[in-house]
Amino acid sequence: MFKKIVLISVAVLLLAYLLVAIFFLNPGAGGGVCKDLEILIVDTLDQHYLDSKDIAVMLKNAGMSPIGKELSEIRTDAIEKKLEENKLIKRAECYKTSGGSLKIEVYQKIPVLRIISNNGNYYVDNDGETMPVPNNFASYVPVVTGYVEKEFAQSKLYEFALFLQENKFWNTQIEQIYVTPNQDIELIPRVGNHQIILGKIDDYRENLEKLRLFYDKGLNEVGWNRYSIINLKYKNQVVCTKK
């Protein structure tokens, strides 16, 4: 009999604990009105192209502003889905707090390339997706001009951009990328008044390694402004044009 009473008491305490936990994890289940909206922009950019006011306006325009609404009626999944429709937003996370507020964490897309061509003006992000150019925002990533098809930008140019980003030297050295009509790649460096003819993008690792050796053993000796063109298209050769 005593054992049965103990088991019943444990069961009642466990049920009470679960009810309290559910209430605090989902305060909307316990009723009440949303008193506050907290919006946090979460990313690694030095400059935000979205801010909390932009997010609040998006929700207001969609008729989803939570302030004053019953917490139990607010669908956090619907808010996340609506925000993620924006091409500048990678992910949104929305949840209710124990204090009767709604908290939204927004993750911006991170650009790795800027495309400026007859086929469009846009960024390519670090997932290989396109994103529009935000107003009053400039990201310091390589600029790609010339004959750029979107598929090429999201595949081979995207992979090239990730390589540049992961390599400290090339990330600071390559400023602009030009795509010719036959999809050869030409580069404009930040240091040195010369043009680099890289050739086909499939060969970029081998050709950039040749260029790095040439920088170390050639230009450091004769000067970085000695040549106007450095051509890497030919296998095992670096062909230079003097100024």
Disulfide bonds with the S-S distance in Angstrom:
none
